[in-house]
Amino acid sequence: MNVHQNFRAYVHDLQDHICSALEAQDGAAKFREDQWQRPGGGGGRTRVIADGAVFEKGGVNNSEVFGRLPADALEGRIAADSRFFACGLSLVLHPSNPYVPTVHMNVRMFEVHDDSDAVTDRWFGGGVDLTPYYFYEADVRHFHATLRDACAKTDRSLYARFKHVCDEYFENRHRGGEARGVCGIFFDDLRTEAGCDDAEWMRFVQDCGDAFLPAYQPIVEARRGTNYGVREIDWQEIRRGRYVEFNLVHDRGTLFGLRTAGRIESILMSLPPRAQWRYDYAPEAGSAEAALLAALAPRDWLAEEASHV
């Protein structure tokens, strides 16, 4: 099986595995599946879960799209009107309980083809990041340690490299560089000339995809039973507003989908069902909400001197 076929098969299997595990963890809701076709070429399977015991809204999407690339789709990174193929899985989960973080993960492969359908360029990308509403250092350390261990299967240096990229990427630059969450890892443009061949990069991306459930599910179990009220819901919705801003203004995947006439319901499934925008809002000094904002500044979560809670 070649790289192209292998990655496509992996994405399909990963979607099935993650959805089964999340349904079991939620215990009440099931994923709804929509299979769709893209007019310009390709399609996908969108799976959405809603109003569950744990997950208020979430999506785990598989897509394979191809065709001619619009002029602005990749902002000049490859020639306009190039023939392309893109395959990947993207997920976002918005839990009901504000003490359970929102999470995002995606893995993807992008190819450029010539007119005889030969691959002239190929690269991999993806990432995993965590967006808590209340700060528990133990949760963040667990999340980052799991991703570090996944990276180390290929090269121990990759975690620090891709964590730094993630810290820089997931920020609302229009709000002075405010971080979306406590990040994780983010990578793009992984090509043969970057130190590994296509097969090695594909295995790396698979290791990161396989790390998602071990990184996230223990946090869900630890926090899903925490009591909350109106104050916590208000804060969750305010922070969700920042999540919406990032996805619609800065996120490459969202913008690529919009520019290539992707399926709008699948593209915007990442948005939460409820969010707030309050004018010039700031949490009360010394509050748990203020502590979350203070924790968002990039730091080495795995340093030995980090405290435990």
C-alpha angles and dihedrals in degrees: 000000000000127000093263094052094040095054093047090052092047093053092052093049093045091054091052093046096048095045092051092050094048093048089053091049094048092048095195115047129060130206118259113216128212120183112203142180127221113224092222093050139302132023142200153213117270117195120188131184122195143174095010132151089265110009118061090184135349142154135203108191132189118192139174114184132170142166137091117339117239115236096254101033096105098019095247097314090124132014118283115253091028116148110249143181122198126184130175154119124250128183138179126180124195110190122206096229110076090215090065111077127235112243136199131193136168138170122188148166125208125195134185116209132195122226091273088056094249115145110249097173136012133178140168131221144166145119148195125231138172128220112191125184093201123035124243111166093200090059093050092048091050092049094050094042091055091051091046090054092049091052092048091065086074104024130340091221094062096077095061091042095051095038088059090050090049093050089054096043104047099061132107099239091185087063096053096274098307109175118241092217142318090304124209122200132331129182138171141168093037102172136163091261091058093077104281132063122243094268092052093048090048091054089049091053090047091052089053092049091049090052093061099086096043089048097048113025097066089055091052091051092048095052108026093092097049113123117242141171144185094305093057093045091051091052092046091053093048091053090044086059089062089050090055091049093054095047095049098039107032114011111114095205094052092046092047091052092049093047094049096049093252123174103287096208090056094044095051097040085098091072119096120246092238132027139158137216113196119184113256093339122180126173121243114277112259093018127129087249092056089048089058092055091048090053095054096079109107114263141154101272093185099052112129092237093058111118125238127230 
